[in-house]
Amino acid sequence: CVTLFIAFPFTLFPYLLIGFLIWTCLCASFTVKVTVASLVAASLSIPSVYTFRARQLLGGAYVRVNRFTPFKLFFASDKPFPEDKAYVFAMYPHGRLFYSFGMLIGCFHLFMKNRCKGELRAGVTSSFFCIPFFRQFLEVLGLVPATQKTLRKLLQQNYNVGLLPGGVKEVLKGTCDDHDEIYIRRRAGFVKLAMETGAGLVPVYSFGENQLFKHEPSSVMEFLRSIDNKFCAVGAAIIPPRGPFNAPVPFRNQIVIAVGDPLF
């Protein structure tokens, strides 16, 4: 139940909400349309609110999820990171649902408290913040739009930043059982950002992330690649991730998250 609760906001909720808004526009009465429009406008105008308590609750939930989808952490060394800078945690691969990235965000204060000071804020695609109500959920957990301006501001405030540099382009490459495909070409902006702000750069890799959900046919992924950034900002999100019995929960495969030493 906890796994479904965590996966639901990122898998089904956006689709149900968008479907409800479309139904409202096409079929609802004028009064309902005005009410829904007012709520949407209010949602998009509410300022960001981030609470560390919400992050702690998320971490506790992920500890419970560990019983369903076990994950292990591997560190390149036992030495703590230097405390005179913030860090950019660049994680690969993206996967269908960035499940491991969620673990990194939710449990950062648990397994990194003796290695890296400060809190971790995570950058995700800006398109998510255009979805009313869903954006409030993201902001409460400390997620922010992955724009250079926002991330630069956080690093200057000594927040650590987590990123999935491969982004949607990597998702659209599809997933396989026997190998991972990552998208690195023209994705060096996060390195430049870390150097310009004096932050460190920490590589993170999640082994098993791409095997958590069913793989979409290559023809489907090719179609999604053709419409990406043309008709839909997040092409891969058209098809929800599917696990056992096509439910929006992952398979019970083990994940190994390897955290390297800072490159600089």
N, C-alpha and C positions, 0 to 999 in steps of 0.2 A: 504493500500500500504506500509506503514511503517513497519507493522508487517511482511509482506511478504519479505520486503527488509532485515529485521534482521534475519528472519528464513532461508532465501535462502542460505546464505553461509554455514550454518551448516547442511542443509538437502539435497539440490539438487546439489550445486556447486561441492562438491567432487566427486559425482557419474558421473556428466557430464564430469568433467575433466579426470577422470580415463577412462571413456568410450572413450573420444577423444584420449587419449594416446594409448589405445589398438587399436583403428581404425588406428591411425598413423603407428603403428608397423606392422599391417597386410595389410593395403590397400594403404597407401599413397606412393607417389613417393619418390625416393631417396633424392631429394632436400628438400622435405617437412620433411622427417625424420631427416635429418641433422639439419635443422632449428629448429625443435621442440626440438631435443636433446640438442642443444646449449642453447635454452631458459630455459629448465629444469635444465641444469647444472648451468646456471647463477643464477636461482632462489634458488637452494640449496646452493649456495656459498655466496649469499648476506648476510652480517651480520645483526643481529637483530637491529631493530629500533623501539623504543617505544616513543610515544609522548603523554603527558597528554592531549593535545588538542583533539586528536582522542578519548580519553576516555570521554572527555566532550561532544563531538558530539554524542557519543553512548548513554550517559546519557540523552541527550535531545531527542533522538529517543525513548528511553524507556519510557520517560514521555508521549510521544504521544501514545505509545503502551498501556499505562495504561488505555486509553480510550476504547481500544478494549478488553484487558484482564485485568480487574481491579485487583489490588493487594493492600493489606494493610500490614503495618508493625506493629508488636507488640514487645515492649521492656520489658524485665523483670523488669527494674527499670529505673528511670530517671537520675540516676547518670552517669556522664561521666566516661570512662575508665581511669585508671591511665596512665599518659603520659610518664612513664619511661621505656616503653617496646613496642615492636611490638606485633602483635597478629596473631594467626592462627584461621581463621574462618572455622570451619568444618561444612559443610552443608549436610543435608539429607532431602529427598531422592534425588537420582540422576535424576530420571524421564527418559523419552525417549529422551529428547533434552536438559536437564539441563536448562530449560527456566528460572526458578527462580534464578538459579545461575547467569545467564546472567544479570538479573535485579540487583542482588547484586553487580556484577562487574561494570555495567554501571552506577548505581545510587549511588555508595558508597560515592562519594564526595558530594552528595546532602543530603542524609538522615543520614550520619554518621559524618558530619563535626563538629558537636558540641559534639560528643560522643567519637570519636577516631581520634587521629592525624595521619597524614601520608596518603600515597596512598595504594591502594590494588592491588596486582598482583595475578593473578589466575593461578593455576596449572591444566593442562589438560593432557590427555594421550599423551605420546611421539609419538605415531603413527601419530597424526595429523601433526606433524612437518616433516614427511617424504613425505607429499604431496606438490609438487611444487606449488608456487603461493599462495596456501591456507595458508601456514606457514607464509608468509609475512602479510597476513590479521590478523592472530592471534597475531603476534609479535607487530604490530602497536597498537593493543588494549591492550597490556600489558600481554597477556597470555604467559605462559612459560611451558616447559615440567615438569610434576609432578615427578621429580626425587629428591632424597634426596640431592644431591649435589647442584642442582639449587635452591631449596627451602631454604636450609641452608644459601646459599650465600645471598639471598634476605632478610632473617630475620636478618642476621648480618649487612646488610645495612639499617636496620630499616624500611624496607617495611613490610606492613601487607600482609598476604598470605591467599588466599581463596582456599579451597579444597573440593572435593566431595569424601570422603574416600571410599564410596561404589564402585565407579568406574564401570567398565564394568561388573564385577561380579554381581553387584546389578541390572544393566539394564537387564541382562540375566535372572533374576528371574521373569521378567514380571511385568505388572501393573494391578491393579484391581480397581473397583469402590468403594468397601466397605472397603478396608483395604490397608495399605502400607506394603511392605516387604523391609527391609533394610539389608544390608550386613555389619556385624561388625566383624565377625570371621577373625582373622589374619589381622586386619586392625588397629593395635595400633601404627604403625610407626609414624604417625603424632603427637601422644601424646608424644612419646619419643623425636621427633625432637623439639617440642616446649619446653620441659623441658631442653634439652641439650643446646639450644640457648638462654634460659632465656626469651622466648616469652610467652605471655598469650594464653590461649585456650578458644575460644568462640563458644559455640554450637549454631547452626542455624537449624531450621526446617521449611520446606515449606509445609503447608497444602494445598492440591489441586494440587500439581505438577504432581502426577501420573494420574490425571484425565484430563489432557490437550489434550491428543492424544488418538487415538483408541488403544485398547489392542490387542496384537498379540495372536493367539491361543497358548495354552500351548504346543502343539506338535511342533510348530515352534520354540518356545523358548528352548525347550528341545534339538532340533537339533542344534541350535546356541550354546548352552552350550557345546555340544559334540565337536564342531569344534573350540571353543575359545582357543586361544593360540596354536593351532595346524596348521591350514591353514590360519587363519586370526587373526590379533592382536586385532581387534575390531569387534567381531562377530556380535554384535547387530546392527552395522552400515550397515550391508548388506541390511536391510529393512529400508527405510526412514520413519521417523515419519509421520503419517497421521492424519489430522484433518477433518474438514467439507469438504464433497465431495472429500475426499482423498487428499486434498491439503496440502502442507507442512506448514500449519498454525494451531495454537491451537484452541480448542473450547473456547468459551467466558465464561469460568468458573472463579470464583473468587479465588485468591491465597492469603493466609495469611502467611506471613513470620515472624516467631517468632525468635527474637534474644535474647539469654540469656546473663546473666552476665558472665564475665570471670571466668572459673573454678579455675584458678591460674594465 
